[in-house]
Amino acid sequence: MGLGTWAVGQAKAKFREVIDKARSLGPQTITRNGRPAAVVVAAEEWERKIRRRGNLAEFFASSPLRGSGVKIARLKSRIRNAQL
């Protein structure tokens, strides 16, 4: 296996090492039957990735298209019935 890649059994046997490497080297991939099944990341990295960066109104307010004069035409056709 490559650096940062662990088979499930190997990861179970060396779980402490998997965590230490996730914290020092970066994400560690755990494979099952040779295919990626999970990734272990440091808690600090996970918190950084899931942290909300504002709300939808702030996103649109900071758009580079705001104030550009771009006009978006709405379709006048009726709404389609979706077959579920």
Secondary structure, 3 states (H helix, E strand, C coil): CCCCEEEHHHHHHCHHHHHHHHHHCCCEEEEECCEEEEEECCHHHHHHHHCCCCCHHHHHHCCCCCCCCCCCCCCCCCCCCCCC
